[in-house]
Each structure stands twice: as structure tokens, then as C-alpha cells.
């Protein structure tokens, strides 16, 4: 049975699989924890919206069939990954350097949307995943598969945004409790730097293996 362009019969399985994926530890979760610790709840909100914007690009590209092109052109994917690794390494360095600085100097909430977008868009593995995952839940492919993929992607984005906001708010709440303690702020900045550095290392490892 379909409603519009989505087969409602597959929605429970799709939403269940999506929730499991959202709750599984991964790069986005680690990035949101690091951002919440570094920039607080306001920064985490903007970063979550940035991640969603990045996912939107990959959902559209997947619906248009460009995921298959990326899978057939590993050199392009590697170049994107290395660019993302370089950006994450920069975030690690800047977070480490800002450790313990006064709040007005270290706050980076205003750039959190951009960071969330760039970190997400620099991981082409997301589009490859969508290319493999979303088509499994298509209904009657005669009913505009492109629109079906876009609608499924929209549901996935909404679930991802809610998950990222919850994680970022939790991490931001921890940070807000220790705003006045420069030693603890320094530790949180260093933890964020470690997460960014680890994510950069993962992207490099995926490229060279």
C-alpha cells in the first residue's frame, strides 16, 4: 500500500532501521559531542543544522543517481575525504590551542553551522551508504523513484536532526555547568580536539587502505 509516493508498508521497517543507525556510535555522534563540549548548546544546535544541510546535499545526489558515479570513481571520493581530514585536523589544532582561554575568545558557536556542513559534506561515504540503504525501501518503482528517495531521505534527515540535537544538548549541558572553571574548560577543549583528530585519522585511514 502506498501513500503518495511512499509505500507505507515499508515505513515501520525503514524507521526502525534508521533509529538503530542514528543511535549507533559514529562520526556524526562524535562530532556532536565534541561540538557540544566546545561550543555549548547554541553551537550544537547550529552544528546539527549544518550536518542536516550536508546530508540534504547527499540525499539529492543519491536520488539523482550520482552515488553510483562516486562508487565508480574512487579517486574523487578519496580527494573529498582527504579534504575533510585536513579540515578536521585544523579543528583539532584550533580547539587544542584554545583550551582554557576566556569564553569570549574560545566560543565558536557562530561558525558551528559551517563546521557541521563541511565535516558532513567532506565524507562521501555517506552518499555511498545512502545509495545502498535507501533503495531497499522503495515501493513501486514506476511511481517516481527519485521522489520516493527524496521523501525517504527527508525522514532520515529529520530523525538524524533530532538525534544530533539531543546529543549536542546533552554535551552542551555538561559544558554549561563548568563555564567558570578554566581548568575544566581546558580539558573539554582538549577532549574536543582529540575527537576531531580521531575523526581526521579515520578519514585518512579510509583513504589509504
DOKEZA-314256 format. One record per residue (C-alpha): residue in three letters; x, y, z; residue number from 1. Coordinates in steps of 0.2 Angstrom, whole numbers, plus 5000, padded with zeros to 4 digits. Layout:
BEGIN
<ALA; <X; Y; Z>; NUM>,
...
//
This chain:
BEGIN
<UNK; <5000; 5000; 5000>; 1>,
<UNK; <5007; 5017; 4996>; 2>,
<UNK; <5003; 5035; 5002>; 3>,
<UNK; <5008; 5047; 4989>; 4>,
<UNK; <5025; 5041; 4983>; 5>,
<UNK; <5030; 5031; 4999>; 6>,
<UNK; <5025; 5013; 5002>; 7>,
<UNK; <5018; 5014; 5020>; 8>,
<UNK; <5020; 4996; 5022>; 9>,
<UNK; <5039; 4998; 5022>; 10>,
<UNK; <5039; 5013; 5034>; 11>,
<UNK; <5040; 5004; 5050>; 12>,
<UNK; <5055; 4994; 5045>; 13>,
<UNK; <5063; 5009; 5037>; 14>,
<UNK; <5060; 5020; 5053>; 15>,
<UNK; <5066; 5006; 5064>; 16>,
<UNK; <5082; 5003; 5054>; 17>,
<UNK; <5085; 5022; 5054>; 18>,
<UNK; <5083; 5024; 5073>; 19>,
<UNK; <5096; 5010; 5075>; 20>,
<UNK; <5108; 5018; 5064>; 21>,
<UNK; <5106; 5035; 5072>; 22>,
<UNK; <5109; 5028; 5090>; 23>,
<UNK; <5124; 5018; 5084>; 24>,
<UNK; <5141; 5027; 5088>; 25>,
<UNK; <5148; 5035; 5073>; 26>,
<UNK; <5157; 5051; 5066>; 27>,
<UNK; <5141; 5062; 5067>; 28>,
<UNK; <5138; 5057; 5086>; 29>,
<UNK; <5157; 5060; 5090>; 30>,
<UNK; <5156; 5077; 5081>; 31>,
<UNK; <5141; 5082; 5090>; 32>,
<UNK; <5148; 5078; 5107>; 33>,
<UNK; <5164; 5087; 5103>; 34>,
<UNK; <5154; 5102; 5097>; 35>,
<UNK; <5143; 5102; 5112>; 36>,
<UNK; <5158; 5102; 5124>; 37>,
<UNK; <5167; 5115; 5114>; 38>,
<UNK; <5153; 5127; 5110>; 39>,
<UNK; <5138; 5123; 5121>; 40>,
<UNK; <5120; 5120; 5117>; 41>,
<UNK; <5119; 5135; 5105>; 42>,
<UNK; <5134; 5129; 5095>; 43>,
<UNK; <5127; 5111; 5095>; 44>,
<UNK; <5111; 5117; 5088>; 45>,
<UNK; <5119; 5126; 5073>; 46>,
<UNK; <5131; 5111; 5070>; 47>,
<UNK; <5116; 5099; 5070>; 48>,
<UNK; <5108; 5110; 5057>; 49>,
<UNK; <5124; 5111; 5047>; 50>,
<UNK; <5125; 5092; 5047>; 51>,
<UNK; <5107; 5091; 5041>; 52>,
<UNK; <5111; 5103; 5027>; 53>,
<UNK; <5126; 5092; 5022>; 54>,
<UNK; <5115; 5077; 5022>; 55>,
<UNK; <5102; 5086; 5011>; 56>,
<UNK; <5115; 5088; 4998>; 57>,
<UNK; <5119; 5069; 4998>; 58>,
<UNK; <5101; 5064; 4998>; 59>,
<UNK; <5098; 5074; 4982>; 60>,
<UNK; <5113; 5067; 4974>; 61>,
<UNK; <5109; 5050; 4979>; 62>,
<UNK; <5091; 5052; 4972>; 63>,
<UNK; <5099; 5058; 4955>; 64>,
<UNK; <5110; 5043; 4954>; 65>,
<UNK; <5126; 5051; 4957>; 66>,
<UNK; <5131; 5039; 4971>; 67>,
<UNK; <5134; 5026; 4958>; 68>,
<UNK; <5146; 5038; 4949>; 69>,
<UNK; <5155; 5041; 4966>; 70>,
<UNK; <5157; 5022; 4969>; 71>,
<UNK; <5165; 5020; 4951>; 72>,
<UNK; <5177; 5035; 4954>; 73>,
<UNK; <5186; 5031; 4970>; 74>,
<UNK; <5199; 5045; 4966>; 75>,
<UNK; <5186; 5058; 4968>; 76>,
<UNK; <5180; 5051; 4984>; 77>,
<UNK; <5197; 5050; 4991>; 78>,
<UNK; <5201; 5068; 4987>; 79>,
<UNK; <5185; 5073; 4996>; 80>,
<UNK; <5189; 5063; 5011>; 81>,
<UNK; <5207; 5070; 5012>; 82>,
<UNK; <5200; 5087; 5011>; 83>,
<UNK; <5188; 5083; 5026>; 84>,
<UNK; <5203; 5076; 5035>; 85>,
<UNK; <5213; 5092; 5033>; 86>,
<UNK; <5198; 5102; 5039>; 87>,
<UNK; <5196; 5091; 5055>; 88>,
<UNK; <5214; 5092; 5058>; 89>,
<UNK; <5213; 5111; 5058>; 90>,
<UNK; <5198; 5110; 5070>; 91>,
<UNK; <5208; 5099; 5082>; 92>,
<UNK; <5223; 5111; 5081>; 93>,
<UNK; <5212; 5126; 5085>; 94>,
<UNK; <5202; 5118; 5099>; 95>,
<UNK; <5219; 5112; 5107>; 96>,
<UNK; <5226; 5130; 5106>; 97>,
<UNK; <5210; 5137; 5113>; 98>,
<UNK; <5210; 5126; 5128>; 99>,
<UNK; <5206; 5136; 5144>; 100>,
<UNK; <5205; 5153; 5135>; 101>,
<UNK; <5192; 5165; 5141>; 102>,
<UNK; <5175; 5161; 5135>; 103>,
<UNK; <5173; 5176; 5123>; 104>,
<UNK; <5189; 5171; 5115>; 105>,
<UNK; <5186; 5152; 5113>; 106>,
<UNK; <5167; 5152; 5109>; 107>,
<UNK; <5164; 5146; 5091>; 108>,
<UNK; <5146; 5144; 5091>; 109>,
<UNK; <5144; 5156; 5076>; 110>,
<UNK; <5154; 5145; 5065>; 111>,
<UNK; <5146; 5129; 5071>; 112>,
<UNK; <5134; 5128; 5056>; 113>,
<UNK; <5148; 5129; 5044>; 114>,
<UNK; <5159; 5116; 5053>; 115>,
<UNK; <5144; 5104; 5053>; 116>,
<UNK; <5141; 5106; 5035>; 117>,
<UNK; <5159; 5105; 5029>; 118>,
<UNK; <5163; 5090; 5040>; 119>,
<UNK; <5147; 5081; 5034>; 120>,
<UNK; <5149; 5085; 5015>; 121>,
<UNK; <5168; 5080; 5016>; 122>,
<UNK; <5163; 5062; 5019>; 123>,
<UNK; <5157; 5054; 5003>; 124>,
<UNK; <5155; 5038; 5012>; 125>,
<UNK; <5138; 5045; 5017>; 126>,
<UNK; <5132; 5045; 4999>; 127>,
<UNK; <5138; 5028; 4996>; 128>,
<UNK; <5129; 5022; 5011>; 129>,
<UNK; <5113; 5031; 5005>; 130>,
<UNK; <5115; 5023; 4988>; 131>,
<UNK; <5115; 5006; 4996>; 132>,
<UNK; <5102; 5009; 5010>; 133>,
<UNK; <5088; 5019; 5003>; 134>,
<UNK; <5083; 5009; 4988>; 135>,
<UNK; <5080; 4994; 4999>; 136>,
<UNK; <5064; 5003; 5004>; 137>,
<UNK; <5057; 5009; 4988>; 138>,
<UNK; <5039; 5004; 4984>; 139>,
<UNK; <5033; 5003; 4966>; 140>,
<UNK; <5047; 5010; 4956>; 141>,
<UNK; <5035; 5015; 4942>; 142>,
<UNK; <5029; 5029; 4955>; 143>,
<UNK; <5044; 5041; 4953>; 144>,
<UNK; <5058; 5033; 4962>; 145>,
<UNK; <5068; 5049; 4963>; 146>,
<UNK; <5054; 5057; 4973>; 147>,
<UNK; <5052; 5041; 4984>; 148>,
<UNK; <5071; 5043; 4988>; 149>,
<UNK; <5069; 5061; 4992>; 150>,
<UNK; <5055; 5058; 5004>; 151>,
<UNK; <5064; 5043; 5012>; 152>,
<UNK; <5079; 5054; 5014>; 153>,
<UNK; <5069; 5068; 5022>; 154>,
<UNK; <5063; 5056; 5035>; 155>,
<UNK; <5080; 5050; 5038>; 156>,
<UNK; <5086; 5069; 5040>; 157>,
<UNK; <5073; 5073; 5052>; 158>,
<UNK; <5077; 5058; 5063>; 159>,
<UNK; <5095; 5062; 5062>; 160>,
<UNK; <5092; 5080; 5066>; 161>,
<UNK; <5083; 5076; 5082>; 162>,
<UNK; <5096; 5063; 5087>; 163>,
<UNK; <5110; 5076; 5084>; 164>,
<UNK; <5101; 5089; 5094>; 165>,
<UNK; <5098; 5078; 5109>; 166>,
<UNK; <5117; 5073; 5109>; 167>,
<UNK; <5123; 5090; 5107>; 168>,
<UNK; <5111; 5097; 5120>; 169>,
<UNK; <5117; 5084; 5132>; 170>,
<UNK; <5136; 5088; 5129>; 171>,
<UNK; <5132; 5107; 5130>; 172>,
<UNK; <5123; 5105; 5146>; 173>,
<UNK; <5139; 5097; 5154>; 174>,
<UNK; <5149; 5111; 5147>; 175>,
<UNK; <5137; 5125; 5154>; 176>,
<UNK; <5139; 5118; 5171>; 177>,
<UNK; <5158; 5121; 5171>; 178>,
<UNK; <5159; 5138; 5162>; 179>,
<UNK; <5168; 5147; 5176>; 180>,
<UNK; <5181; 5134; 5178>; 181>,
<UNK; <5195; 5137; 5166>; 182>,
<UNK; <5204; 5121; 5170>; 183>,
<UNK; <5189; 5110; 5166>; 184>,
<UNK; <5186; 5121; 5150>; 185>,
<UNK; <5203; 5117; 5145>; 186>,
<UNK; <5200; 5098; 5147>; 187>,
<UNK; <5184; 5099; 5137>; 188>,
<UNK; <5193; 5109; 5123>; 189>,
<UNK; <5207; 5096; 5123>; 190>,
<UNK; <5194; 5082; 5123>; 191>,
<UNK; <5185; 5090; 5108>; 192>,
<UNK; <5202; 5092; 5099>; 193>,
<UNK; <5205; 5073; 5102>; 194>,
<UNK; <5188; 5069; 5094>; 195>,
<UNK; <5191; 5080; 5079>; 196>,
<UNK; <5209; 5072; 5077>; 197>,
<UNK; <5202; 5055; 5078>; 198>,
<UNK; <5189; 5058; 5065>; 199>,
<UNK; <5203; 5065; 5054>; 200>,
<UNK; <5213; 5050; 5056>; 201>,
<UNK; <5198; 5039; 5052>; 202>,
<UNK; <5195; 5048; 5035>; 203>,
<UNK; <5214; 5046; 5031>; 204>,
<UNK; <5214; 5028; 5035>; 205>,
<UNK; <5198; 5025; 5024>; 206>,
<UNK; <5208; 5034; 5010>; 207>,
<UNK; <5224; 5024; 5011>; 208>,
<UNK; <5218; 5007; 5015>; 209>,
//
